[in-house]
Amino acid sequence: MQNIVEFSEGLVVQTALINGYSESDWGVLCDVQSITMSWSKEFSKMFTEALYADPNTSKILAKVNSTDHQQSFAVWYETLASGKPGATFWPETCLVGLFHAAAGVDNRHVIGLFSKLEVSFHRKCLESFELDKANEVFWAFKRIMDIALAIMVDSYHFANIVGMKDVGVNEALFARIRGLSIRKMIDEARSVLPLIEWNDSLSVGLDSIDEQHKKLVDILNSLHGSSASAKDPEAVKKILNDLVEYTVYHFNYEEGLMKEHQYPDLENHLVAHKALVEQVGKFNEDFQAGRAKLSSELFKFLRSWLNGHIRGTDKRYSAHMKACGVN
């Protein structure tokens, strides 16, 4: 089992690969520490007051002296702003996260407070430095803060693992149980959420095509909703038939426009249409004959198919059609 030093150092490496943090960020902060460290009192007061302002959190922290909490955060911030964190800064950050976990402070509070602090830090940078320097200092600070936040938030997970181990629950078993619970939550969420929600990112800029795409989205969502409720198998069969029939109708309409206006990539589009119609048609045949069931894998395929079809192949012909006067 990792200790907090190994745990925090591992997270630093992992998060740095994502957000671009490097040791040079500390040098940027070190260069301006005489200015940024002076903001400690203001930031620690803001952080603590916001944390204690939430009624639920204030009840949890009632036994903690807010002045001590404020002073502790001030010391942590000053260490960060100095640009000279020393060897214990990241493990101490983990301890801050564990303190919040032990006190029952939800991660959403910590994330919200970090966001508020970053906005305030950026504002003060813009007031104190030339624009280029302000942005350089802010982004160095933010990359470090992102890693600190990752450590604090993941401290909840770390504490859970340690707690399970202390009561005799195997870590691998805990991970398996958690994975099963998460997958159950995903399946339940899929049953109540629409498969696809229409928005402007799906528009190809052609009214006639957009209306047909909206119809396809409605059919997919109806199929998804009917299969999730499992109340009427015959209704599911009808909706699946409607999907196949409307897909064929829509593709024929598109192909007619492309031929009429001599779309240069027509052949590739025809190949894509043919393959998709065959895939959906084959599944429909198997389902109607009782050889297949509606599953999450099918809906993932249908969602990817429609998203990919609209955002990929269809958007490529949009400019050509508009130039030909199609709307």
C-alpha positions as CSV (number, residue, x, y, z in Angstrom):
1,M,0.0,0.0,0.0
2,Q,1.4,3.4,-0.9
3,N,2.1,6.0,1.7
4,I,1.1,9.7,1.1
5,V,4.5,10.6,-0.2
6,E,4.4,7.9,-2.9
7,F,0.7,8.6,-3.6
8,S,1.2,12.4,-4.0
9,E,4.4,12.1,-6.1
10,G,2.7,9.6,-8.4
11,L,-0.2,12.0,-9.0
12,V,2.2,14.9,-9.7
13,V,3.8,12.8,-12.5
14,Q,0.5,11.7,-13.9
15,T,-1.2,15.1,-13.9
16,A,1.9,16.8,-15.3
17,L,1.6,14.7,-18.4
18,I,-1.9,16.1,-19.0
19,N,-1.6,19.8,-18.0
20,G,2.0,20.5,-19.0
21,Y,3.3,21.3,-15.5
22,S,7.1,21.4,-15.1
23,E,9.6,22.4,-12.4
24,S,10.1,25.7,-14.4
25,D,6.7,26.8,-13.2
26,W,8.1,27.2,-9.7
27,G,10.8,29.5,-11.1
28,V,8.2,31.8,-12.6
29,L,6.5,32.1,-9.2
30,C,9.8,32.6,-7.4
31,D,10.6,35.6,-9.5
32,V,7.4,37.4,-8.3
33,Q,7.1,36.1,-4.8
34,S,7.6,39.5,-3.2
35,I,4.2,40.5,-4.8
36,T,2.2,37.3,-4.8
37,M,3.0,36.2,-1.3
38,S,1.5,39.5,0.0
39,W,-1.9,38.3,-1.2
40,S,-1.9,35.4,1.3
41,K,-4.1,37.1,3.9
42,E,-6.7,38.1,1.4
43,F,-6.9,34.6,-0.2
44,S,-6.8,32.6,3.0
45,K,-9.7,34.8,4.4
46,M,-11.7,34.4,1.1
47,F,-11.1,30.6,1.1
48,T,-12.1,30.0,4.7
49,E,-15.1,32.3,4.7
50,A,-16.4,30.6,1.5
51,L,-15.9,27.2,3.0
52,Y,-17.7,28.0,6.3
53,A,-20.5,29.9,4.5
54,D,-22.1,26.7,3.3
55,P,-24.6,25.5,6.0
56,N,-23.8,21.8,5.7
57,T,-20.0,22.4,5.7
58,S,-20.1,24.8,8.6
59,K,-21.9,22.1,10.7
60,I,-19.2,19.6,9.8
61,L,-16.4,22.1,10.6
62,A,-18.0,23.4,13.8
63,K,-15.4,21.8,16.0
64,V,-12.5,23.3,13.9
65,N,-11.3,26.8,14.8
66,S,-11.8,28.8,11.6
67,T,-8.9,31.1,12.5
68,D,-6.6,28.1,12.7
69,H,-8.0,26.9,9.4
70,Q,-7.4,30.2,7.8
71,Q,-3.8,30.4,9.1
72,S,-3.1,26.9,7.9
73,F,-4.3,27.8,4.4
74,A,-2.2,31.0,4.4
75,V,0.9,29.0,5.2
76,W,0.1,26.5,2.4
77,Y,-0.5,29.3,-0.1
78,E,2.7,31.2,0.9
79,T,4.7,28.0,0.4
80,L,3.2,27.7,-3.1
81,A,3.6,31.4,-4.0
82,S,7.2,31.4,-2.8
83,G,8.2,29.2,-5.7
84,K,10.3,27.2,-3.3
85,P,8.0,24.4,-2.2
86,G,10.6,22.1,-0.7
87,A,10.4,18.3,-0.6
88,T,7.2,18.1,1.6
89,F,4.8,20.4,-0.3
90,W,3.0,17.7,-2.2
91,P,2.6,15.3,0.7
92,E,1.4,18.2,2.8
93,T,-1.1,19.0,0.1
94,C,-2.3,15.4,0.4
95,L,-2.7,16.0,4.1
96,V,-4.9,19.0,3.4
97,G,-7.1,16.8,1.2
98,L,-7.2,14.2,3.9
99,F,-8.2,16.8,6.4
100,H,-11.1,17.9,4.2
101,A,-12.1,14.2,3.7
102,A,-12.0,13.5,7.4
103,A,-14.1,16.6,8.1
104,G,-16.6,15.5,5.5
105,V,-16.1,18.5,3.2
106,D,-17.3,17.5,-0.2
107,N,-15.0,17.7,-3.2
108,R,-17.4,20.1,-4.9
109,H,-16.6,22.7,-2.2
110,V,-12.9,22.3,-2.7
111,I,-13.2,22.4,-6.5
112,G,-15.4,25.5,-6.3
113,L,-13.0,27.2,-3.9
114,F,-10.0,26.5,-6.0
115,S,-11.8,28.0,-9.0
116,K,-12.7,31.1,-7.1
117,L,-9.1,31.4,-5.9
118,E,-7.7,31.1,-9.4
119,V,-10.0,33.8,-10.7
120,S,-9.0,36.1,-7.9
121,F,-5.3,35.3,-8.5
122,H,-5.6,36.1,-12.2
123,R,-7.4,39.4,-11.5
124,K,-4.6,40.5,-9.1
125,C,-1.9,39.4,-11.7
126,L,-3.6,41.6,-14.3
127,E,-3.6,44.5,-11.8
128,S,0.1,44.0,-10.8
129,F,2.0,43.0,-14.0
130,E,2.2,43.8,-17.7
131,L,-0.2,41.6,-19.7
132,D,2.4,39.0,-20.9
133,K,4.0,38.7,-17.4
134,A,0.5,38.5,-15.8
135,N,-0.5,35.6,-18.0
136,E,2.9,33.8,-17.5
137,V,2.5,34.0,-13.7
138,F,-1.1,33.0,-13.8
139,W,-0.6,29.9,-16.0
140,A,2.3,28.7,-13.9
141,F,0.2,29.2,-10.8
142,K,-2.8,27.4,-12.4
143,R,-0.8,24.4,-13.5
144,I,0.5,23.9,-10.0
145,M,-3.0,24.5,-8.5
146,D,-4.4,21.9,-10.9
147,I,-2.0,19.3,-9.5
148,A,-2.8,20.3,-6.0
149,L,-6.5,20.0,-6.7
150,A,-5.9,16.5,-8.2
151,I,-4.1,15.5,-5.1
152,M,-6.7,16.9,-2.7
153,V,-9.7,15.3,-4.6
154,D,-8.0,12.0,-5.1
155,S,-7.2,12.0,-1.3
156,Y,-10.9,10.9,-0.9
157,H,-10.2,7.8,-3.0
158,F,-6.9,7.2,-1.2
159,A,-8.7,7.5,2.2
160,N,-11.4,5.0,1.0
161,I,-8.8,2.5,0.0
162,V,-7.0,2.8,3.3
163,G,-10.2,2.6,5.2
164,M,-11.3,-0.6,3.3
165,K,-8.0,-2.2,3.9
166,D,-8.1,-1.4,7.6
167,V,-11.4,-3.2,8.0
168,G,-10.2,-6.2,6.0
169,V,-11.5,-5.5,2.6
170,N,-9.1,-6.5,-0.2
171,E,-8.1,-3.6,-2.4
172,A,-8.7,-5.6,-5.6
173,L,-12.1,-6.6,-4.4
174,F,-13.0,-3.0,-3.5
175,A,-12.0,-1.9,-7.0
176,R,-14.1,-4.6,-8.5
177,I,-17.2,-3.7,-6.4
178,R,-16.7,-0.1,-7.3
179,G,-16.4,-0.9,-11.0
180,L,-19.6,-2.9,-10.9
181,S,-21.4,-0.1,-9.1
182,I,-20.3,2.5,-11.6
183,R,-21.3,0.4,-14.5
184,K,-24.8,-0.1,-12.9
185,M,-25.1,3.7,-12.5
186,I,-24.1,4.2,-16.2
187,D,-26.8,1.7,-17.3
188,E,-29.4,3.4,-15.1
189,A,-28.4,6.8,-16.5
190,R,-28.7,5.6,-20.1
191,S,-32.2,4.4,-19.4
192,V,-33.4,7.8,-18.4
193,L,-31.3,10.1,-20.6
194,P,-32.0,10.6,-24.4
195,L,-29.6,8.7,-26.6
196,I,-28.8,11.9,-28.6
197,E,-29.9,15.5,-27.9
198,W,-30.1,17.8,-30.9
199,N,-28.0,20.9,-30.8
200,D,-26.5,23.4,-33.2
201,S,-23.3,21.3,-33.4
202,L,-25.3,18.7,-35.4
203,S,-26.6,21.2,-37.9
204,V,-25.1,21.0,-41.4
205,G,-26.6,24.4,-42.3
206,L,-29.2,23.0,-44.8
207,D,-32.7,23.2,-43.5
208,S,-34.1,20.2,-45.3
209,I,-31.2,17.9,-44.2
210,D,-31.4,19.2,-40.6
211,E,-35.1,18.4,-40.4
212,Q,-34.4,14.8,-41.5
213,H,-31.6,14.5,-39.1
214,K,-33.9,15.7,-36.3
215,K,-36.4,13.0,-37.3
216,L,-33.7,10.4,-37.1
217,V,-32.7,11.6,-33.6
218,D,-36.3,11.4,-32.5
219,I,-36.6,7.8,-33.8
220,L,-33.4,6.8,-32.1
221,N,-34.5,8.3,-28.8
222,S,-37.9,6.7,-29.1
223,L,-36.3,3.3,-29.7
224,H,-33.9,3.8,-26.8
225,G,-36.8,4.9,-24.5
226,S,-39.0,2.0,-25.5
227,S,-36.3,-0.6,-25.1
228,A,-35.4,0.8,-21.7
229,S,-39.0,0.6,-20.4
230,A,-39.4,-2.9,-22.0
231,K,-43.2,-2.4,-21.7
232,D,-44.2,-3.2,-25.3
233,P,-42.0,-5.4,-27.5
234,E,-44.2,-4.8,-30.5
235,A,-43.7,-1.1,-30.2
236,V,-39.9,-1.6,-30.2
237,K,-40.2,-3.7,-33.3
238,K,-42.2,-0.9,-35.0
239,I,-39.8,1.8,-34.0
240,L,-36.8,-0.2,-35.2
241,N,-38.6,-0.7,-38.6
242,D,-39.3,3.0,-38.7
243,L,-35.6,3.6,-38.2
244,V,-34.5,1.4,-41.0
245,E,-37.2,2.8,-43.4
246,Y,-36.4,6.4,-42.6
247,T,-32.7,5.9,-42.9
248,V,-33.2,4.5,-46.4
249,Y,-35.4,7.5,-47.2
250,H,-32.9,10.0,-45.8
251,F,-30.0,8.5,-47.6
252,N,-31.9,8.4,-50.9
253,Y,-32.7,12.1,-50.5
254,E,-29.1,13.0,-49.8
255,E,-27.9,11.0,-52.7
256,G,-30.4,12.6,-55.0
257,L,-29.1,16.1,-54.0
258,M,-25.5,15.0,-54.5
259,K,-26.2,13.6,-58.0
260,E,-28.2,16.7,-59.0
261,H,-25.5,19.1,-57.9
262,Q,-22.5,16.9,-58.9
263,Y,-21.0,16.5,-55.5
264,P,-17.3,15.5,-56.2
265,D,-17.1,13.0,-53.3
266,L,-20.3,11.2,-54.2
267,E,-18.8,7.7,-54.6
268,N,-17.3,7.6,-51.1
269,H,-20.6,8.9,-49.6
270,L,-22.5,6.1,-51.5
271,V,-20.2,3.5,-50.1
272,A,-20.7,4.8,-46.5
273,H,-24.5,4.9,-46.9
274,K,-24.6,1.3,-48.3
275,A,-22.5,0.0,-45.4
276,L,-24.7,1.7,-42.8
277,V,-28.0,0.6,-44.3
278,E,-26.7,-3.0,-44.4
279,Q,-25.6,-2.9,-40.8
280,V,-28.8,-1.4,-39.5
281,G,-30.9,-3.6,-41.8
282,K,-29.1,-6.8,-40.7
283,F,-29.7,-6.0,-37.1
284,N,-33.3,-5.3,-37.7
285,E,-33.7,-8.7,-39.4
286,D,-32.0,-10.5,-36.6
287,F,-34.1,-8.7,-34.0
288,Q,-37.4,-9.3,-35.7
289,A,-36.5,-13.0,-36.0
290,G,-35.6,-13.2,-32.4
291,R,-31.9,-13.8,-33.0
292,A,-30.7,-10.5,-31.4
293,K,-31.6,-8.3,-28.5
294,L,-31.4,-4.5,-28.0
295,S,-28.3,-3.9,-26.0
296,S,-26.2,-1.0,-24.8
297,E,-23.6,-2.0,-27.5
298,L,-26.2,-1.5,-30.2
299,F,-27.2,1.9,-28.9
300,K,-23.5,2.9,-28.7
301,F,-23.2,1.9,-32.3
302,L,-26.3,3.8,-33.3
303,R,-25.3,6.9,-31.4
304,S,-21.8,6.8,-32.9
305,W,-23.2,6.1,-36.3
306,L,-25.5,9.1,-36.3
307,N,-23.0,11.4,-34.7
308,G,-20.3,10.3,-37.1
309,H,-22.6,10.5,-40.1
310,I,-23.8,14.0,-39.4
311,R,-20.5,15.5,-38.1
312,G,-18.3,13.7,-40.5
313,T,-19.6,12.8,-44.0
314,D,-22.6,15.1,-44.1
315,K,-20.8,18.3,-43.0
316,R,-18.3,17.7,-45.8
317,Y,-20.9,18.2,-48.5
318,S,-22.6,21.2,-46.8
319,A,-20.4,24.0,-48.3
320,H,-20.8,22.5,-51.8
321,M,-24.6,22.3,-51.5
322,K,-24.8,25.9,-50.2
323,A,-22.7,27.1,-53.1
324,C,-25.2,25.4,-55.4
325,G,-28.1,27.3,-53.8
326,V,-29.4,24.4,-51.7
327,N,-30.8,25.5,-48.3
